[in-house]
């Protein structure tokens, strides 16, 4: 949490318009209980993150549970989910990522 607090302080001091994203990568590294992911995201929000993100969540039900459980805007990755932006917005997601999809696109 110290890094997020330090980043928040630096952003605030800079006066710049920056969104600080608190990112819990638990599902990318190991399988953790969603309650633990939510606990971590809440802690990031309390430490000063503006937006919360748990990459690796693909099921709309899991993304919805995160969005319902935290008091900050939630980011979700759209790539390889089969979901639409409207699906994500409908469960409370306010920021959408595409990960490496743009870099991986082939012409």
Secondary structure as GFF3:
##gff-version 3
##sequence-region A 1 107
A	DSSP	alpha_helix	2	14	.	.	.	ID=ss1
A	DSSP	beta_strand	21	23	.	.	.	ID=ss2
A	DSSP	alpha_helix	26	29	.	.	.	ID=ss3
A	DSSP	alpha_helix	34	47	.	.	.	ID=ss4
A	DSSP	beta_strand	51	53	.	.	.	ID=ss5
A	DSSP	alpha_helix	60	69	.	.	.	ID=ss6
A	DSSP	beta_strand	73	77	.	.	.	ID=ss7
A	DSSP	alpha_helix	85	90	.	.	.	ID=ss8
A	DSSP	beta_strand	93	97	.	.	.	ID=ss9
A	DSSP	alpha_helix	101	104	.	.	.	ID=ss10
###
